[in-house]
């Protein structure tokens, strides 16, 4: 099914389920060992991912600390992610493997909106300042002095009391100064051109707090369990469940013409509270269906 593909993307129907992530790990291992893939990127912070990258390439550190600082959204608690990072380090340490594997995150840094994570929304700025301190201490001190009063407000916590520090307490001019300062700090570190930032770059609507008031961050492995909403009867998942098999892999590219026509049209994906429409035949090549899933925090994850 992989054929000559040089980029393979894998998604999951829900967070916190063991089977989809165990499948992901086995697939990544197969892609590395059988197809020569050398880059793995997961849904985790772009900035934090450098910590994991350095570790799997042989850098110093212990696995637990690397996970807590390098994997966001509290996904560091998932045994499947611990197993993946451990396997990548072991693979790269083997002298027989000339082509080493790199690790990346492709999500926003800082897990904004989740107050239970190890590193907050100030991560990108603090990392830029720390790097700048190593290469240009004068510039770093200058930026630190200008931004020190604002840094404490770089957080997006919907459950926070109005009196606490938060981005929403900043005036518009302060938001713009913070955004511009971040951009200039990163530019000074040599990663992006030092181009002027427009004023609207720092804008963040005051009404957003009301829109986020129903959101509550949580830890992945806090001991709670939740029952998944049933799939919509006419959704891709709902129809897949009618096949009567508890676990199977379906190659959508081999669908007969009538089925291919249906797959080429927009259909419902997801459950009642988490649903959207897309054309499955254009979005996916292969679908893995499993009738039930296990909480990943209670499942042992081992890569062979």
Backbone as a ProteinNet text record, in pm:
[ID]
protein_1_A
[PRIMARY]
XXXXXXXXXXXXXXXXXXXXXXXXXXXXXXXXXXXXXXXXXXXXXXXXXXXXXXXXXXXXXXXXXXXXXXXXXXXXXXXXXXXXXXXXXXXXXXXXXXXXXXXXXXXXXXXXXXXXXXXXXXXXXXXXXXXXXXXXXXXXXXXXXXXXXXXXXXXXXXXXXXXXXXXXXXXXXXXXXXXXXXXXXXXXXXXXXXXXXXXXXXXXXXXXXXXXXXXXXXXXXXXXXXXXXXXXXXXXXXXXXXXXXXXXXXXXXXXXXXXXXXXXXXXXXXXXXXXXXXXXXXXXXXXXXXXXXXXXXXXXXXXX
[TERTIARY]
81	0	85	205.5	291.8	350.5	385.7	444.3	566.5	570.1	686.6	663.2	564.1	532.8	651.3	678.1	786	732.8	600.7	535	413.4	402.1	288.1	228.7	100	31.4	-68	-70.1	-158.5	-239.3	-369.5	-454.3	-521.2	-598.8	-667.1	-806.9	-900.4	-1038.7	-1064.9	-979.6	-995.3	-861.1	-841	-719.8	-734.1	-622.7	-621.8	-655.3	-669.6	-699.7	-571.2	-553.8	-428.6	-411.2	-514.1	-499.3	-453.9	-513.6	-465.6	-318.8	-275.7	-137.9	-40.5	-83.7	1.3	19.3	-88.1	-78.5	17.2	6.7	98	242.3	272.6	410.6	462.6	380.7	423.9	442.9	356.2	368.7	497.2	524.8	647.5	771	769.3	880.7	898.4	788.5	793.1	848.3	803	848.1	998	1047.4	1190.6	1271.9	1231.3	1312.1	1299.1	1184.1	1160.1	1158.3	1132.9	1122.9	1221.4	1307.2	1412.4	1368.7	1253.2	1210.5	1304.7	1332.1	1427	1369.9	1242.4	1181.9	1046.7	1026	899.5	849.7	726.6	666.2	532.2	507.2	381.4	311.8	187.2	107.2	156.8	258.9	319.5	386.9	428.9	480.4	602.5	601.3	711.9	840.5	832.2	951.3	999	904.7	940.6	1002.1	964.3	1013.2	1164.4	1231.4	1378.5	1439.9	1375.8	1426.6	1428.1	1319.7	1311.4	1409	1417.3	1508.3	1651.6	1697.5	1834.3	1854.4	1754.1	1765	1773	1685.7	1687.3	1810.8	1874.5	1999.3	2121.6	2099.4	2210.5	2246.3	2165.9	2195.5	2176.5	2224.4	2215.6	2072.4	2044.9	1913.5	1853.1	1755.7	1683.4	1547	1491.3	1371.5	1253.9	1231.1	1115.5	1122	1239.4	1255.1	1238.4	1294.4	1281.8	1135.2	1061.5	919.6	842.6	867.7	792.1	819.9	939.5	974.8	959.1	951.8	953.2	825.4	728	599	489.7	402.8	304.8	167.1	74.7	-65.6	-80.2	20	28.3	33.2	60.6	79.6	210.2	292.4	413.8	381.1	258.4	218.2	178.3	161.6	114.1	226.5	204.3	308.1	350.7	259.1	295.1	398	390.4	489.2	623.1	620.3	744.1	812.7	733.6	788.9	848.2	780.6	829.2	962.8	971.1	1094.5	1208.8	1180.6	1283.7	1334.5	1243.9	1285.1	1368.4	1329.6	1405.2	1548.9	1565.6	1701	1783	1721.1	1791.8	1828.4	1738.1	1764.1	1882.2	1882.1	1989.5	2123	2119.7	2244.2	2310.2	2238.4	2292	2382.1	2508.7	2604.9	2571.8	2491.9	2455	2358.4	2295.4	2199.2	2268.3	2313.8	2385.5	2291.9	2167.2	2070.4	1996.4	2017.5	1958.3	1819.7	1738.4	1600.7	1590.4	1524.3	1500.9	1356.8	1337.3	1205	1161	1033	979.5	839.2	802.6	664.8	609.6	479.9	424.8	303.8	282.7	171.4	222.7	129.6	169.9	239.3	339.2	408.5	327.5	355.2	298.5	164	100.8	-28.7	-127.6	-154.1	-239.8	-379.7	-429.1	-562	-563.2	-448.8	-443	-351.8	-408.3	-326	-249.1	-267.1	-204.9	-77.6	-33.3	83.8	211.4	324.3	452.5	511.5	481.5	536.6	423.2	420	308.6	332.2	236.8	245.3	363.7	438	556.7	677.7	657.8	769.9	849.8	780.7	851.7	939.2	884.2	960.3	1078	1056.1	1165	1275.8	1239.2	1341.4	1423	1354.9	1426.4	1521.9	1476.6	1561.7	1680.5	1656.6	1766.2	1871.2	1824.7	1920.3	1997.4	1925	1989.3	2092.6	2065	2159.5	2291.6	2283.9	2405.3	2487	2420.4	2492.6	2511.7	2428.2	2439.1	2380.3	2459.4	2409.4	2357.8	2417.8	2372.9	2231.8	2208.8	2075.2	1973.6	2011.9	1920.2	1879.2	1974.6	1943.6	1851.8	1872.5	1788.5	1643.6	1625.4	1490.6	1427.2	1504.4	1452	1400.1	1473.7	1435.7	1307.4	1295.2	1177.8	1052.3	1069.4	953.1	920.3	1004.8	989.8	851.7	798.6	669.7	554.6	573.9	466.7	469.2	586.6	601.2	505.8	483.6	397.8	254.2	216.4	80.3	66.6	173.7	164.1	106.3	-23.1	-92.6	-237.5	-294.3	-432.8	-499.3	-554.8	-617.4	-763.8	-856.6	-998	-1053.3	-992.8	-1042.7	-981.6	-894.4	-823.3	-917.6	-899.7	-980.3	-940.5	-1032.2	-1002	-884.3	-854.5	-747.2	-609	-603	-474.5	-410.1	-279.7	-211.4	-262.2	-290.6	-337.8	-323.3	-313.2	-297	-411.1	-530.4	-647.8	-645.8	-560.3	-550.5	-460.9	-386.4	-297.9	-377.7	-336.5	-394.6	-347.5	-418.7	-384.5	-240.5	-196.5	-59.1	41.1	6.4	96.5	100.8	-12.5	-14.9	72.7	60.5	141.2	289.4	323.2	463.4	518.1	435	477.5	500.4	406.4	420.4	541	554.5	668.4	799.8	800.7	922.3	961.1	861	888.5	947.9	886.2	936.4	1078.2	1107.7	1243.2	1344.9	1301.6	1392.8	1430.9	1330.6	1358	1443.9	1414	1494.6	1638.8	1655.7	1790.6	1869.6	1796.6	1865.9	1907.2	1866	1911.9	1822.3	1698.4	1611.2	1516.9	1481.7	1392	1443.2	1410.2	1452.2	1392.2	1466.9	1419.7	1329.6	1214.8	1121.4	1025.6	976.2	882.8	754.2	696.9	570.6	457.6	348.2	233.4	163.2	90.4	25.6	-72.5	-146.2	-248	-188.3	-56.8	4	-18.3	-36.5	-55.5	-200.2	-293.6	-432.8	-491.7	-575.2	-644	-774.9	-887.1	-1015.9	-1053.2	-1103.6	-1147.6	-1260.1	-1342.4	-1456	-1413	-1285.3	-1240.3	-1256.4	-1249.3	-1259.8	-1395.5	-1499.3	-1632.3	-1640.5	-1577	-1580.1	-1505.2	-1408	-1329.5	-1375.6	-1481.8	-1518.5	-1558.1	-1602.5	-1643.7	-1529.8	-1410.2	-1296.7	-1226.1	-1193.5	-1119.3	-1006.1	-885.1	-773.3	-768.3	-701.8	-689.2	-565.8	-521.7	-410.9	-462.3	-377	-417.9	-442.7	-358.1	-364.8	-401.5	-517.4	-559.6	-648.8	-662.4	-739.9	-885.9	-931	-1070.3	-1086.9	-1206.6	-1239.7	-1365	-1373.4	-1491.6	-1544.9	-1676	-1739.1	-1752.7	-1706.4	-1713	-1856.4	-1887.4	-2018	-2028	-2146.6	-2159.8	-2141.6	-2090.6	-2071.7	-2206.4	-2212.1	-2334.6	-2364.6	-2491	-2529.3	-2485	-2491.9	-2457	-2315.4	-2233.5	-2095.2	-2007.7	-1882.4	-1788.3	-1771	-1756.9	-1741.1	-1866.7	-1983	-2107.9	-2127.2	-2096.6	-2110	-2004.4	-1883.1	-1777.9	-1816.6	-1888.6	-1930.8	-2034.3	-2105.3	-2208.3	-2150.2	-2020.2	-1955.7	-1960.9	-1958.6	-1969.1	-1837.4	-1726	-1594.4	-1538	-1481.8	-1433.8	-1305.7	-1226.3	-1099.1	-1061.4	-1039	-995.5	-933.6	-856.1	-790.6	-852.6	-892.3	-964	-888.3	-852.6	-784.4	-890.2	-911.5	-1014.7	-984.2	-858.7	-820.9	-869.6	-901.3	-947.6	-1099.6	-1168.6	-1314.7	-1376.2	-1482.2	-1552.7	-1619.6	-1652.5	-1703.9	-1817	-1922.3	-2030.4	-1982	-1896.4	-1843.8	-1746.9	-1664.5	-1570.1	-1643.8	-1759.4	-1839	-1888	-1931.5	-1977.8	-1861.8	-1745.6	-1628.3	-1578.2	-1607.6	-1563.8	-1650.1	-1760.8	-1849.9	-1831.6	-1867.7	-1852.9	-1946.5	-1889.5	-1965	-1931.9	-2015.8	-1988.9	-1875.5	-1788	-1680.3	-1692.9	-1679.5	-1679	-1808.1	-1822.8	-1937.4	-2021.4	-2128	-2226.3	-2164.7	-2072.8	-2015.5	-1885.2	-1830.1	-1704.1	-1719.2	-1786.7	-1813.6	-1779.1	-1747.3	-1723.3	-1743.5	-1742.2	-1767.7	-1643.8	-1614	-1508	-1533.1	-1460.4	-1470	-1367.4	-1407.6	-1310.7	-1214.8	-1264.6	-1179.6	-1069.3	-1090.5	-987.4	-898.2	-946.1	-869.7	-782.8	-829.4	-760.1	-734.8	-626	-599	-643.2	-618.7	-645.7	-715.9	-810.9	-881.5	-864.3	-822.9	-817.2	-939.5	-1020.8	-1140.7	-1122.9	-1152.7	-1154.9	-1283.7	-1351.9	-1483.1	-1473.9	-1371.7	-1351.6	-1208.1	-1187.2	-1052.5	-1027.7	-900.3	-856	-790.8	-816.4	-745.3	-594.4	-524	-381.3	-300.6	-350.1	-274.6	-268	-364.2	-365.2	-310.2	-260	-209.4	-57.7	5.8	151.1	185.5	283.5	321.9	467.7	490.7	625.8	649.5	761.5	798.7	910.6	897.2	993	1086.9
-121.5	0	127.4	119.9	237.9	268.9	163.2	177.8	269.7	373.2	461.9	594	601.1	725.8	772	900.7	957.9	1032.1	1056.7	1117.3	1033.2	988.3	909.4	980.2	1015.4	1083.5	987.8	988	900.4	986	961.8	1034.1	935	986.1	899.3	954.7	864.4	905.2	968.5	943.9	1001.1	1000.3	1096.2	1098.5	1003	951.1	871.1	725.2	679.1	538.2	464.7	345.7	272.6	217.2	153.5	81.8	170.8	289.2	373.9	414.3	443.5	486.4	369.5	252.6	134.8	101.5	116.1	98.3	201.3	326.5	431.6	393.4	346.3	309.7	197.3	95.9	-16.5	27.8	117.4	168.6	251.3	337.2	417.3	328.2	225.6	132.2	64.3	24.8	-39	58.4	182.9	282.1	308.4	309.7	331.6	211.6	93.7	-25.9	-80.4	-63.7	-124.1	-24.6	102.6	201.1	316.8	312.4	411.9	549.9	564.1	695.7	744.9	874.4	930.6	1047.2	1077.5	1188	1143.3	1166.8	1136.1	1263.4	1301.7	1421	1382.1	1425.3	1393.2	1521.7	1507.1	1620.7	1664	1744.9	1795.7	1927.7	2001.4	2135.4	2141.7	2237.8	2257.6	2291.4	2381.1	2423	2312.1	2250.9	2145.8	2024.6	2001.6	1885.2	1879	1994.2	1994.2	1915.6	1919.2	1843.7	1694.1	1644.7	1503.1	1471.2	1560.2	1539.4	1519	1608	1597.9	1467.5	1426.3	1304	1180.4	1169.9	1049.6	1046	1160.6	1163.1	1143.2	1101.4	1066.8	1168.8	1274.5	1377	1329.8	1411.3	1377	1393.5	1331.8	1345.8	1212.2	1215.2	1092.8	1097.7	982.4	971.4	1046.8	1034.8	1099.2	1251.4	1307.6	1452.9	1498	1422.6	1456.5	1455.6	1357.2	1349.7	1467.1	1498.1	1604.4	1740.6	1760.6	1888.9	1889.7	1772.4	1766.7	1722.5	1671.9	1629.8	1712.3	1774.7	1869.2	1806.8	1893.3	1855.9	1742.3	1716	1604.4	1469.6	1467.2	1340.7	1272.5	1343.8	1281.1	1166.3	1163.2	1059.8	928.9	932.6	814.6	712.3	588.1	485.1	465.9	485.8	468.8	571.9	694.2	795.8	768.8	722	682	570.6	473.1	361.7	408.8	501.5	551.9	622.9	714.8	791.7	699.1	603.1	508.4	426.7	380.7	301.2	384.3	509.7	595.4	614.8	634.8	652.7	525	410.7	283.9	258.2	289.1	268.7	354.1	480.4	570.7	534.7	472.3	435.7	313.7	241.8	120.9	161.1	127.8	165.9	105.4	-0.1	-62.7	24.6	121.2	208.2	339	345.2	464.3	584.4	559	667.5	685.2	799.1	824.4	889.1	873.2	921.9	1053.3	1150.8	1280.2	1287.7	1363.4	1377.3	1523.4	1547.5	1683	1687.4	1804	1832.3	1930.7	1923.7	2017.4	2093.5	2090.7	2164.4	2295.4	2383.2	2508.6	2478.2	2554.6	2527.8	2574.4	2516.9	2567.6	2513.2	2427	2368	2473.2	2580.5	2689.3	2639.2	2680.5	2641.6	2526.4	2459.4	2348.3	2386.1	2414	2459.1	2347.6	2222.6	2109.9	2060.4	2127.2	2081.3	2128.5	2071.2	2101.6	2234	2274.4	2397.8	2478.7	2608.7	2691.9	2765.3	2855.4	2928.4	3023	3044	3128.4	3050.9	2922.4	2836.3	2891.1	2932.7	2979.8	3100.8	3194.2	3314.4	3282.4	3203.1	3171.5	3092.4	3002.8	2928.6	3022.1	3117.6	3213.4	3298.4	3341.6	3423.2	3342.7	3217.3	3133.3	3109.6	3086.8	3068.9	3198.8	3310.1	3438.4	3467.3	3421.6	3440.2	3368.6	3256.9	3180.9	3243.8	3313.9	3365.7	3516.9	3589.5	3735.5	3781.9	3780.9	3810.1	3953.1	4045.7	4184.4	4198.8	4139.3	4146.5	4073.7	3960.4	3884.1	3964.9	4030	4111.2	4226.6	4284.2	4395	4349.5	4236.8	4184.9	4142.4	4080.2	4036	4155.3	4263.1	4383.7	4443.8	4444.6	4504.7	4420.2	4287.8	4198	4140.4	4164.7	4098.4	4121.4	4241.2	4272.4	4201.9	4168.3	4110	3957.9	3899.5	3754.4	3678.1	3726	3654.2	3640.4	3724.4	3719.6	3629.1	3562.1	3473.8	3340.7	3337	3213.3	3224.1	3113.6	3105.9	2997.3	3035.3	2939.8	2978.5	2907	2943.4	2936.7	2855.4	2840.4	2941.9	3027.3	3122	3229.8	3271	3379.3	3510	3605.8	3731.9	3806.7	3780.9	3854.2	3799.6	3678.1	3615.9	3671	3642.6	3688.5	3612.1	3682.1	3619.5	3716.5	3664.2	3746.1	3844.8	3807	3891.5	4016.6	4020.6	4139.1	4245.2	4207.5	4303.6	4398.6	4524.4	4620.2	4585.8	4639.8	4608.8	4646.4	4760.3	4803.5	4706.6	4652.3	4557.2	4425.7	4383.6	4261.2	4277.1	4392.7	4417	4421.2	4482	4489	4349.7	4266	4130.1	4049.4	4057.2	3983.7	4033.2	4165.3	4220.6	4182.1	4182.9	4145.3	4001.6	3912.7	3772.5	3758.4	3827	3818.1	3869.5	3978.9	4036.9	3950.9	3890.3	3803.4	3681.9	3625	3510.5	3552.9	3671	3721.2	3743.7	3796.5	3822.5	3694.2	3584.9	3457.5	3395.4	3459.6	3415.1	3315	3296.8	3196.2	3252	3379.8	3439.4	3577.9	3631	3765.9	3868.1	3972.7	4077	4174.6	4127.8	4212.7	4278.1	4399.5	4466.3	4384.1	4387.6	4319.1	4421.1	4385.9	4474.8	4477.2	4582.5	4597.6	4484.4	4440	4338.7	4203	4189.6	4062.5	4029.6	4130.6	4104.4	4104.8	4123.3	4135.3	4000.4	4005.6	3884.8	3933.8	3900.2	3959.8	3934.9	4039.5	4025.7	3923.9	3910.6	3819	3673.3	3646.5	3507.9	3437.4	3514.3	3447.6	3380.3	3449.2	3390.3	3265.1	3267.9	3152.2	3033.4	3058.6	2949.1	2906.2	2972	2949.1	2805.3	2732.1	2594.5	2496	2541.3	2451.9	2428.6	2304.9	2274.6	2178.7	2220.5	2131.6	2024.6	1914.1	1806.5	1724.8	1648.2	1557.5	1433.8	1373.8	1254.3	1137.1	1121.5	1005.2	1048.3	1110.9	1157.4	1057.3	937.7	834.3	830	928.8	929.4	855.2	804.4	737.2	801.5	803.3	860.5	765.6	762.9	679.2	758.9	702.8	773.9	781.5	894.6	907.7	806.5	748.5	655.5	728.7	657.7	717.1	746.2	850	879.5	764.7	727.9	610.7	622.7	745.8	763.7	816.6	812.8	858	744.7	776	673.9	567	610.1	514.2	429.1	494.7	422.1	314	346.5	247.6	138.7	176.7	76.3	-24.2	22.2	-67.7	-169.3	-139.1	-229.8	-349.4	-347	-459.6	-585.1	-566.7	-680.3	-740.2	-676.4	-725.5	-629.6	-682.6	-595.2	-519	-569.8	-505.3	-538.7	-437.4	-463	-337.3	-357.6	-251	-246.6	-128.7	-113.5	-18.9	-69.4	12	80.9	209	282.8	296.7	284.8	300.6	184	72.5	-45.8	-56.5	49.2	44	30.4	-50.1	-60.4	71.7	94.2	225	284.1	208.9	270.6	319.2	239.6	278.7	396	393.9	502.3	634.8	627.7	748.2	806.3	717.1	762.6	820.9	756.6	804	937.6	966.2	1090	1209.4	1185.9	1293.1	1320.9	1440.7	1474.6	1391.3	1331.4	1248.2	1292.9	1251.4	1283.6	1195.7	1257.3	1187.2	1223	1124.8	1154.2	1119.6	1178.1	1151	1276.2	1266.4	1374.5	1508	1504.3	1629.5	1665.9	1577.4	1602.2	1551.1	1626.6	1579.3	1687.3	1644	1734.7	1656.7	1726.3	1663.1	1672.4	1563.6	1560.5	1443.3	1441.6	1330.7	1225.7	1112.8	1012.9	965	948.6	898.3	994.1	1122.8	1221.6	1249	1221.4	1249.8	1132.4	1008.8	891	789.9	718	603.6	474	467	344.6	382.2	300.5	321.3	197.4	218.6	111.3	123.8	19.9	21.9	-73.3	-24.2	-108.5	-80.4	-183.6	-169.1	-109.2	-147.1	-94.8	-47.6	44.1	93.3	85.9	78.9	68.4	199.5	248.6	367.8	346.5	431.6	410.1	420.5	494.4	507.8	378	288.2	160.5	46.8	77	-27.7	-20.3	-134.7	-141.1	-128.9	-45.7	-23.6	-63.8	-159.7	-206.4	-212.5	-156.2	-164	-267.5	-355	-463.2	-431.7
0	0	0	56.2	62.6	-74.6	-149.7	-283.5	-275.5	-361.5	-366.8	-295	-208.8	-138.4	-54.8	-56.8	23.4	145.1	148.6	264.1	296.9	420.3	465.9	587	579.5	689.3	753.9	885.8	962.3	1058.5	1063.7	1157.3	1250.4	1346.4	1441.4	1467.7	1496.5	1516.7	1651.7	1749.8	1882.6	1954.2	2042.1	2123.3	2241.3	2287.2	2408.1	2389.8	2266.4	2240	2204.3	2259.6	2242.3	2101.6	2048.9	1921.8	1806.2	1783.9	1673	1688.4	1810.4	1831	1824.9	1867.8	1852.1	1703.9	1627.1	1481.2	1422.8	1470	1423	1448.2	1568.5	1601.3	1513.1	1493	1409	1264.6	1217.9	1081.8	1067.3	1164.9	1159.6	1159.6	1240.2	1243.1	1108.1	1047.9	915.4	810.8	814.4	716.5	729.6	852.1	874.3	827.8	869.2	845.2	703.2	641	509.4	394.6	423.1	315.7	330.5	430.4	441.5	484.3	550.9	597.4	706.5	707.2	803.2	883.6	869.2	944	998.3	1126.4	1191.6	1258.6	1230.8	1290.3	1350.6	1473.6	1539	1584.3	1627.3	1673.2	1811.1	1809.1	1931.4	1897.2	1998.8	1976.2	1885.7	1794.3	1701.7	1776.2	1872.1	1946.6	2040.1	2112.5	2207.9	2138.9	2014.5	1941.6	1931.1	1941.1	1931.7	2046.9	2163.8	2278.4	2248.1	2188.7	2153.7	2041.1	1942.4	1829.3	1877.7	1965.1	2015	2091.3	2166.1	2246	2157.1	2058.5	1974	1885	1864.8	1788.1	1877	2001.1	2088.1	2192.8	2205.8	2304.4	2447.2	2541.1	2682.1	2732.4	2846.2	2907.9	2942.8	3033.8	3065.9	2999	2968.8	2887	2948.1	3077.5	3140.2	3127.6	3149.8	3138.1	2994.3	2901.6	2759.6	2718.2	2762.2	2727.8	2787.6	2913.8	2980.2	2919.2	2865.8	2805.4	2654	2593.7	2448	2380.7	2459.2	2403.6	2470.3	2392.6	2446	2467	2516.8	2539.8	2640.4	2722.9	2819.4	2750.4	2619.4	2548	2590.2	2668.1	2720.6	2816.1	2868.4	2962.2	2893.4	2762.7	2691.6	2674.4	2715.6	2699	2554.4	2459.8	2318.8	2274.4	2326.2	2290.4	2358.6	2481	2548.2	2470.2	2426.3	2351.1	2218.5	2150.5	2022.1	2038.4	2134	2153.2	2195.2	2281.6	2324.3	2206.9	2121.6	2005.3	1908.3	1885.3	1793.8	1843.2	1972.6	2026.7	2009.8	2036.8	2023	1876.2	1786.9	1644.1	1599.5	1635.9	1594.8	1657.6	1775.2	1843.4	1781.4	1698.6	1635.2	1517.7	1525.5	1421.7	1286.3	1284.6	1157.5	1077.2	1142.4	1075	1035.9	914.2	868	854.8	812.2	796.7	929.2	993.1	1123.2	1108.4	1212.9	1210	1286.9	1228.6	1291.2	1342.3	1448.7	1510	1506.2	1476.1	1470	1531	1582.2	1618.3	1516.7	1488.7	1390	1444.1	1576.2	1634.7	1694.9	1733.6	1796.9	1929.1	1967.3	2093.8	2214	2328.7	2453	2494.7	2416.7	2452.5	2501.8	2425.8	2476.5	2511.3	2627.6	2671.1	2768.7	2787.9	2881.6	2998.7	3116.2	3229.4	3298.4	3256.5	3325.5	3257.8	3153.4	3080.3	3147.7	3105.4	3167.9	3121.9	2997.5	2944.1	2882	2911.5	2869.9	2739.2	2702.6	2576.4	2564.8	2673.6	2663.5	2611.8	2579	2541.5	2423.7	2318.1	2198.7	2231.4	2309.8	2343.1	2434.2	2537.6	2629.4	2560.9	2468.9	2395.1	2306.9	2242.4	2157.4	2240.8	2358.5	2444.5	2498.1	2531.2	2580.8	2472.7	2349.7	2240.2	2216.5	2219.5	2196.8	2305.9	2426.8	2537.1	2509	2438.5	2408.2	2295.6	2204.2	2087.6	2090.1	2167.3	2173	2306	2409.2	2543.7	2556.6	2482.9	2490.2	2434.3	2316.3	2256.4	2343.1	2399.5	2483.8	2606	2668.7	2786.7	2750.8	2634	2588.5	2568.7	2501	2479.6	2612.5	2699.2	2828.3	2907.9	2907	2980.2	2923.2	2791.6	2727.6	2743.4	2754	2754.2	2890.7	2990.3	3119.5	3181	3171.6	3232.4	3161.9	3033.9	2955.4	2954.1	2977.5	2961.5	3052	3174.3	3268.8	3217.7	3122.1	3068.5	2946.4	2908	2791.7	2837.1	2852.7	2886.3	2841.5	2801.6	2757.8	2840.9	2953.2	3043.3	3060.6	2995.3	3004.1	3145.1	3232.9	3369	3464.4	3414.7	3499.2	3551.5	3675.7	3730.4	3663.6	3652.2	3583	3644.6	3773.1	3838.9	3803.1	3753.6	3725.5	3599.8	3580	3458.1	3336.8	3231.7	3109.4	2994	2875.9	2755.1	2740.6	2785.2	2765.6	2851.9	2953.8	3038.4	2976.2	2872.9	2808.1	2719.8	2719.7	2626.1	2484.7	2385.9	2248.1	2216.4	2265.8	2239.1	2301.7	2420.4	2485.3	2408.4	2354.6	2273.8	2150.2	2087.4	1967.7	2001.4	2115	2156.1	2185	2245.5	2276.9	2150.2	2056	1930.7	1851.4	1843.6	1770.4	1837.4	1971.6	2042.7	2017.6	2014	1984.2	1844.6	1748.6	1611.7	1599.3	1666.7	1657.1	1731.8	1843	1916.2	1832.9	1765.4	1679.2	1560.9	1505.3	1393.6	1436.1	1557.5	1606.5	1627.1	1651.5	1670.2	1537.5	1425.1	1294.2	1224.9	1274.5	1216.4	1109.6	1117.9	1019.3	984.3	864.7	829.1	924.9	954.4	1045.7	972.3	926	853.8	951.8	922.5	1013	1027.9	1148	1173.2	1168.2	1101.7	1095.9	1232.1	1260.3	1389.3	1417.3	1316.5	1341.3	1378.3	1368.5	1406	1552.1	1636.4	1778.4	1822.1	1731	1768.9	1807.8	1911	1957.7	2016.1	1955.2	1990.5	2137.1	2203.7	2341.6	2354.1	2254	2259.7	2259.4	2232.2	2227.1	2361.3	2469.6	2600.1	2614.7	2569.3	2577.2	2491.8	2375.4	2286.8	2343.3	2430.9	2485.8	2624.4	2676	2815.3	2844	2742.4	2764.8	2753.2	2719	2698.4	2831.1	2860.6	2981.4	2947.2	2970.9	2948	3054.9	3025.4	3122.4	3090.7	3186.8	3164	3093.9	3010	2936.9	3031.2	3130.8	3219.5	3360.6	3376.1	3507.6	3578.9	3524.2	3589.8	3549.4	3472.8	3431.1	3299.6	3277.8	3153	3095	2966.5	2903.9	2797.8	2787.2	2687.4	2559	2449.9	2322.6	2273.3	2212.9	2148.8	2035.2	2013.6	1900.5	1768.1	1669.7	1537.5	1473.7	1393.1	1318.2	1223.6	1213.9	1134.2	989.1	932.7	791.2	772.6	878.3	866.7	815.5	782.6	737.9	845.1	972.1	1080.9	1099.7	1091	1108.4	1004.3	879.6	772.5	785.3	827.5	845	952.6	1054.6	1159.8	1115.8	1007.8	958.7	883.8	857.5	789.2	876	1007	1096.9	1139.1	1105.9	1146.8	1252	1361.3	1468.1	1435.4	1341	1308.2	1164.5	1082.8	945.8	885.3	781.2	706	567.9	524.7	397.9	305.2	187	85.9	0.8	22.6	-49.7	-198.1	-235.2	-376.2	-460.9	-394.8	-467.5	-468.1	-426.7	-419	-558	-574.5	-702.7	-737.4	-864.4	-909.3	-825.5	-789.7	-710.9	-573.5	-510.2	-380.1	-395.2	-499.7	-523.5	-545.4	-612.7	-636.1	-503.2	-412.2	-280.6	-201.2	-207.6	-136.6	-190.7	-315.5	-375.9	-341.1	-270.8	-228.7	-79.4	-36.9	103.9	189.9	296	389.1	531.7	624.8	765.5	817.9	895.8	965.4	1113.1	1201.1	1343.6	1413.8	1532.8	1618.2	1633.7	1710.8	1718.8	1760.4	1859.4	1909.7	1839.2	1762.1	1691	1548.6	1466.8	1332.1	1229.7	1109.3	998.3	869.9	760.5	632.1	543.6	476.3	376.6	282.9	172.4	78.1	115.7	172.5	221.1	113	-9.3	-116.3	-155.5	-131.2	-161.6	-41.3	79.4	200.3	244.1	218.9	270.4	159.6	173.1	87.5	155	286.5	362.9	492.6	534	660.4	747.6	873.2	971.9	1060.9	1065.8	1149.4	1266.6	1386.9	1504.7	1580.9	1617.9	1680	1819.8	1894.8	2029.4	2044.9	2137.8	2167	2316.7	2352.1	2490.5	2533.1	2654.7	2700.4	2696.3	2628.6	2608.6	2737	2835.6	2960.3	3037.9	3013.6	3085.8	3002.9	2883	2793.5	2785.8	2796.4	2780.5	2632.9	2601.9	2463	2443.9	2356.1	2331.2	2180.7	2136.6	1995.6	1982.5	1885.8	1867.1	1751.3
[MASK]
++++++++++++++++++++++++++++++++++++++++++++++++++++++++++++++++++++++++++++++++++++++++++++++++++++++++++++++++++++++++++++++++++++++++++++++++++++++++++++++++++++++++++++++++++++++++++++++++++++++++++++++++++++++++++++++++++++++++++++++++++++++++++++++++++++++++++++++++++++++++++++++++++++++++++++++++

